[in-house]
Amino acid sequence: MIAKNLIIYKFVKLYHILEELRSDLNFNILFIDNEKNLNDKIKNFNHGLIITNKEHSYIDHQFVLNDIPINIAKLVEKINIELLKIQFNDQS
């Protein structure tokens, strides 16, 4: 199975949690804290998801996580669902 790409944008706490669980997850996890770096990274970003704690209108493929606290299993399930949606839309 191919690892999926996740960018955690301006959400430090979530990044630290996912980083601790990295060995149990099948995600490539990257933290970005400013818009310039995000725009640079998005140019080379394929089939991934950007997770934020508030909506940013200029970001495609974003998942806004504002219902916290959340069970980690539920979070991983939601991330996988969002990644499947992106994959399906790209194939259509």
DRENNU-744998 format. One record per residue (C-alpha): x, y, z; residue in three letters. Coordinates in steps of 0.02 Angstrom, whole numbers, plus 50000, padded with zeros to 5 digits. Each point is the difference from the previous one (the first is absolute). Layout:
<sites>
- x,y,z,code
- X,Y,Z,Ala
...
</sites>
This chain:
<sites>
- x,y,z,code
- 50000,50000,50000,Met
- 50064,50172,49953,Ile
- 50020,50128,50139,Ala
- 49885,50149,49986,Lys
- 50060,50179,50017,Asn
- 49935,50110,50140,Leu
- 50045,50181,50026,Ile
- 49956,50068,50170,Ile
- 49977,50187,49977,Tyr
- 50011,50113,50153,Lys
- 49942,49862,50116,Phe
- 50150,49961,50111,Val
- 49911,49892,50128,Lys
- 49930,49882,49868,Leu
- 50170,49989,49917,Tyr
- 50083,49945,50162,His
- 49866,49868,50031,Ile
- 50012,49928,49824,Leu
- 50189,50007,50006,Glu
- 49999,49891,50156,Glu
- 49888,49875,49910,Leu
- 50096,50007,49836,Arg
- 50063,49821,50011,Ser
- 49820,49935,50019,Asp
- 49929,50108,49860,Leu
- 50026,49988,49815,Asn
- 50017,50187,49972,Phe
- 50144,50112,49948,Asn
- 49975,50144,50121,Ile
- 50067,50176,49974,Leu
- 49971,50156,50104,Phe
- 49988,50172,49920,Ile
- 49967,50160,50095,Asp
- 49996,50137,49868,Asn
- 49909,50033,49838,Glu
- 50156,50022,49892,Lys
- 50070,49830,50046,Asn
- 49829,49923,49976,Leu
- 49984,50072,49825,Asn
- 50174,49937,49956,Asp
- 49961,49825,50065,Lys
- 49829,49990,49915,Ile
- 50082,50021,49830,Lys
- 50085,49830,50020,Asn
- 49862,49921,50105,Phe
- 49909,49852,49923,Asn
- 49852,49906,50069,His
- 50007,50062,50176,Gly
- 49902,50092,50131,Leu
- 50030,50163,50092,Ile
- 49933,49999,50178,Ile
- 49962,50164,50086,Thr
- 49905,50057,50153,Asn
- 49908,50138,49905,Lys
- 49945,50019,49820,Glu
- 50113,50088,49875,His
- 49913,50044,49837,Ser
- 50161,49993,49897,Tyr
- 50038,49817,50043,Ile
- 49937,49853,49898,Asp
- 49989,49825,50072,His
- 49985,50062,50177,Gln
- 49921,49916,50149,Phe
- 49948,50118,50140,Val
- 50008,49918,50169,Leu
- 49899,50106,50118,Asn
- 49907,49865,50098,Asp
- 50131,49968,50133,Ile
- 50033,49905,50107,Pro
- 49983,49851,49885,Ile
- 50042,49816,50021,Asn
- 50160,49962,49903,Ile
- 49919,49851,49913,Ala
- 49858,50113,49940,Lys
- 50125,50129,49941,Leu
- 50097,49872,49898,Val
- 49835,49936,49928,Glu
- 49949,50176,49948,Lys
- 50170,50033,49923,Ile
- 49989,49839,49900,Asn
- 49825,50044,49940,Ile
- 50059,50171,49943,Glu
- 50148,49922,49908,Leu
- 49883,49877,49914,Leu
- 49888,50144,49945,Lys
- 50149,50090,49924,Ile
- 50057,49842,49912,Gln
- 49825,49968,49931,Phe
- 49981,50180,49939,Asn
- 50170,49993,49915,Asp
- 49950,49841,49908,Gln
- 49832,50071,49942,Ser
</sites>
